[in-house]
């Protein structure tokens, strides 16, 4: 039988750990709600951009832009992997790496030059462990990524694509579907196949859907397109960062909840073992006292 004092010490340690995991669960829940609100706001923004493109199409304007043109036989590609800076979030980072490594190998078989950028310390260390060379590393994004910071990265990619340094940009991130479902997703952002990604709501699609609607563009439809296409790319990239942030907090919330429940089960089991050990110890002490009394009486 285990020592009762050692069992009690272990039980106190697990209780302290349970307090920590419970606190982390509550913090992740609060951060998840804030990140979710921001993701909903960006979704509405991207839907509005899709409406503008539909309006341009309804007006008979040909949608032509360098960012929309498909390049045959691409010679260089860049891949951006979005992971987290911290752990304790279940299999969040592992699922991203499982999706990233095969994609990198696939691109290297068909494209001469493939550069990999990583956001998050866990992704940087994970790819380094798998002997994947990385170029740009970003470690300043947390649960609330800033649009200004993402825009700097987006402008760099736009410049590289327009000048011909890269012919393709893929982003690997965790797409948030619901609190019970987050999917590692690989999305090609450059070239932009279409500004309307199909995520627009029915209300948005119904606006400007009439084929007979007349539009007047000032100063011109082309000048508006010059603003809409890069802005759409930036909004899509920002939404990838927000989805990754939401999914990370959900994964951490679920992981910490599971850890808290497991700690509670361990405490119950240790309490039962402790009670048995204490009972056995008390019984042994009583038997020793009785034996000593009998020895004195004899």
N, C-alpha and C positions, 0 to 999 in steps of 0.2 A: 504494500500500500504506500502511495506517495506521501511525502511529508506534508502535513496540513499547512505549515507555515509557508512552504514553497508554493503550494496551490493558492493560498490566499494572496501571496505576492504577485503571482501570475495573473490572477483574476483582477487585481487592482490595475495592473498594466494594461490589460485588455479593455477595462472600463475607460481608461484615459484615451486609448486609441479610438474607442467608439465615440467619445466626445469630439475628437478631432475629425473623424470621418463624417459625423453628423453635421458639424459646422461647415465642412467643405461641401457637403450636399446642399445645405441651405444657401451658401454663397453661389454655387453653380446654378441653382434654381433662379436666384435673383438675376444673375448675369444672363441666363438664358432668356428670360422675359425681356430684358432690355435689348439684347441682340435680335430677338424675334421681331420686336417693334421696328427696328431699323431695317430689317430684311423686308418686312411688309411694305415699308415706305419706298424702298428702292424698287420693289416689284411694280408698284404703281407707276413709278417714274419710267421704267423700261416699257411698260404697257403703253404709256403715252407716246413714247418714241415710235413704237410700232404703229400707233394710230397715224402719226405724221407721215410715215412711209406709205401706209395704205392710202392716205389722202393724195400723196404725190402720184401714186400709181393710178388712182381714180381720175386724176387730172390729165392723164395721158403723158406724163413725164417719164422719160426713160431713165431708169435708175442706173447710172454709171459712175463708178468711183474706183480709184486704184485699190482700195481696201476690199472691194467686192470682186475683183477679177481673180479667177482661178489661175494659178501658175502651173504650167505643165512641166514635168520633170524637175521638181524642186531640188535644189542643191544644198540648202542649209535649212535647219529647223531648230526651234527652241522650245523647250518644255519647262513649264513652271509647276512645281509641286508644292501644294499648300498643306502644311502639317502644323503641329502645335509646338509651343516653346516648353510646355510642361507636360509631365506624365500624369499618372493616376486618372486616366480617362479610358480605361478598358482597351479594346482593340482598335481604337480610332486611328492611331498612327500606323499600326501594323497593316490595316486594310488599305491605307493609302500607299504604303510601300509595296504591298502585293500587287497593286494595280500599276504602280509607276515602273517597276523594274522590267516587266515584260513589254511595256509600251516603249521604253527606251531601247530595248534590244530590237524590237520590231522596226523602229525608225532608223536605227543604225544599219539595218540590213538593206534599206532602200534609199537612204539619204547619206551623202558623203559626210557632212558635218552636222552633228547634233549636240547642242549645248543644253545643259540642265541647270535651271535656277531653282532654288529651294527657299521656302519661307517656313521658319520654325526650326528650333534647335533639334527636335526629335527627328525630323526628316533629314537634317544635315548629318547627324550622327548615324542614322540608319542607312543612308546611301553610302556614307564613308565606310561603314562596316561591310557593305556589299560591294565595295571597290568600284563605285560609280563616281566618276569625276564630276564635280559641280563647278559652275561659274559664279553667278551672283548668289549671295546668301543674304536673307532678310530675317532679322531676329527681333524687330521692333514692333511687330504686330501682335496684339493681345486679343482680348474678347471684344473690343470695340475698335476695329480697324478704321482709320481715318481716310476719308475720300481724298484728301489732299495728298497723303502719302501714296495711296494707290494710284492716283493720277500721275504722279512722278514716274512710277514704274510703267504705266500705260503709255505715257508720252515717249519713253525710251523705246518701247516695243514698236510704236507707230513709226518713229524715225527710222529704226532698223528695217522695218518692212518696206517703207516707201523708198528708202535708198537702196534696197536690194540686198542688204546684209543677211536677212532671213527671208525665207519663202513660206514659212508656216510657223504658227504658234499654237501649241496645245497646253491646256491647263488641266491638272489633275487635282480634284478637290472632292470633298464629301458633300453631296447634295442633300439638303434637308427636305424630307417629305413629310414626316410627322415625328412626334416624340418617340415612336416605336420603330421608325424606319428612316435610316440615313444610308445613302448609297454612294460608294466611291465612284466618281464620274470622271470620264475623260472627254473634254470638250475642245474642239478646234475653234479658236476665236479669230484667227487670221489665216486665210482670208475669211471675211464675213460672208457666209453663204447667203444669208438673208437677214435683214434687220428685224423682221417679224419672226421671232423664235417660237411662235405658237403658244406662248404662255399668257397672252393677253386675255383678259376676262371677256365674257360675252357682252358686257356693257361697253367695253372699249371697242370691241369689234363692230358693234352695231353703230357706233358713232362714225359718220363719214362713210358708211357702207353703201350708200345709195349711188348707183352708177350715173345718175343724172345730176349729181351735185356739182356746182361750179365753184372753183377756187381761184383766188387771186393772190399771187405770191409776190411779196415785195422784199427786197428789190428784184429777186428772181428765184425760180425753183432750184436752179443750180447752186446759187449761193446758200440757200437753206440746206441743200444736200451736203455741202461742204462742212457744215456745222453738225448735221444730224449723224452722219456716218461715224466720225471719230468719237462723238459723244456717246453713241450707242455702244461702241467698243469699250469705252471707259466704264460705262454703266454696267455692262456685262461682266467685266473683270472685277469691278467693285462688288457686284452681287455674288461672284464666286468666293471672294474673301468673306463676305457676310454669311453665306451659307456654311462655309467652313467653320466660322466662329460659333454659329448657332449649333452645328453638329458637335463641335468639341464640348460645349457646355452641357449638351444633352448627354453625351457619352460619359462625361465626368459625373454628372448628376446620378445617372444610373449606376455607374461603378461605385460611387461612394454610398449610395443607398444599399447596394448589395453588400458592401463591406460592413456597413453598420448593422445590417441584419445578421450577417455571419458572426460578427463580434457578439451580438446578443445571444445567439445560439451557443457560442463557445462559453460565454459567461454562465449560462444555465447549466451546461454540462460540467463545467468546473465547479460550480456551486454544489451540484450533487456529489461529485467526487470528493470535494472538500468536506461536506457533511459526513460522508461515510468515513473518511480518514479521521476526522475529529471524533466521531463516535467511537471508532476503534481505539483511538488514543485514550479517550476518557475511560473506556471499558478496561483497557490495560492498566491504567493508573489505579482504578478502583480495585482490580484484582491484586495489584501489588500492595495496596493498603491493607486489604483483607488478609493477605498472606503474612504481612508484617505483624498484624494484630494477633493472628493465630500463633505466630512464632513466639511472641512475648508471653502469651497465656500458657504455652506448653512448658 
